[in-house]
């Protein structure tokens, strides 16, 4: 074998090994990214369910506050009538 062929064979082998290592690292990175996206998805689903549970409660609270305001208006109007 000539020295040029030997050098090219060594460079090609090293390049192939390097590309294999980079490919494995990319696969591991994509797996980690998948886990992260699934975790974020679970967090979003949790907040969505919490928000759905709060919706009716906030509506009822708004009705309660409106009732208190109505009672307050009635009390104020009766005080004005007595005056």
N, C-alpha and C positions, 0 to 999 in steps of 0.2 A: 504494500500500500504506500502510496506517496504521502508525503507530509501534508499536502493540501487536502487530500481525501480524508486523512485521519483528523485533521483540524475541523473540517466541515462535519464529519460524523460526530465528533465530540460536541461541537456547538449545537448541532441539531438535537442531540440527546439531551443536553442541558436545557435547551429551549422547550423541548417536549415535556420534560419533568416540571419545569417552571409553569408551563401552561396547565398541567394536570393539577398542581398545587393551587394555582389561582382558581381553577374550576371548582375544586373542592371547597375552597374558602367562599366562593360565590354561593354555592349550594347551602353551606352552613349559614351564611348571612341571610339568604332568602327564608330559611326555616325560622330564624330568629325574628325576622320581619313579620312572618305569618303569625307567630305567637303574639307579638306585640299588637298586631291588628285585631286578633281575636280578643285580646284583653281589653282593648279600647272599645270594641263592639259590645262586650259584656257590660262595661261601665256605662255606655250610652243607653243600652237597654234598661239598666237599673234606673238611671235618671229619668228615662221616658216613663217607666212604670210609676215612679214617685210623682212625677208631674201629673200623670193621669189620675192618681189617687188624690192629689191636692186640688184638682179642678172642681169637683163637686163641693169640697169643704170650703174653698174660697167663695164659691157662689152662695153657699148657705151663710157664710160669715157676712157677705155683702147684704143679704136679706135681713140678717139680724141687725146690722148697723142701720139699715134703712128703717127698720121698725123702731129702733131707739130714737132716730131722728124724728119720726112721725110723732112718737109720744112726747118728745121735747117740744115740738111745734104746737101740740095740743095744750101742753102745760103753759107755754108762753101765751097762746091766744086766750086761754081762760084767765090768766093774770091781767091781760089787757082789757078784757071785758069787765072785770071786777073794778078796775081803776076808774 
